[in-house]
């Protein structure tokens, strides 16, 4: 009898049909995806089935903040200003060089039919800085508008987190197709957006703490080079921290948009494991 029991234990039981398909898919992530009315329950516990690949989410995050072109449009004109001023000591030449380059970036975007938001934002910022610098006769005032913007934005991120309306969530929710479901229906994601907003506040306020002493010391050239150096790296750090927080958070609860008002009943929030393919396509900023 003992040998029979051991023999039975050594023989694996073979599952066939729909039951085998579901067990294989849930346990090992292999085999055909199970069908039938129980799909939703299987989807909930199946590992390795994210809503979208991680690299796609990272790309979406970078693009939401302007992408590589946005970084170029907002950084290079400042570099040109400090370079020209360091070489020539001519405030007017430096200001007009930076402003002209910003205008060229804007025109290139128009010709290519690309978004001009960051290019025109750069032109506006450079123009304000140039006016400040030329009317005051102080080169460091070229950077004052951007520094005040950085300081104000850092404070806004902190206040928004304290008010339980984290700015990162407000900006990225529509881009991720979840609108504001993260605030009312997805506490894990709400927590991630709050942490990310605090991270942005720390980065921006940290930059301000470094730059303002140089501004008040009238170190125009040092301030200019430091501002360029503190442009892209801290930005990428903040974006990376945001990505880390969001990658560890629950998937977004997508919001479906019915194009036809006579359809099934307008917009509705879907379950987080069955995201809509027609999420909101609004701009982050």
Secondary structure, 3 states (H helix, E strand, C coil): CHHHHHHHHHCCCCCCHHHHHHHHHHHCCCCCCCCCCCHHHHHHHCCCCCCCCHHHHHHHHHHHCCHHHHHHHHHHHHHHHHHHHHHHCCHHHHHHHHHHHHHHHHHHHHHCCCCCHHHHHHHHHHHHHHHHHHHHCCHHHHCHHHHHHHHHHHHHHHHHHHCCCCHHHHHHHHHCCCCCHHHHCCHHHHHHHHHHHHHHHHHHHHHHHHHHHHHHCCCHHHHHHHHHHCCHHHHHHHHHHHHHHHHCCCCCCCEECCCCCCCCCCCEECCCCCCCCCCCCCCCC
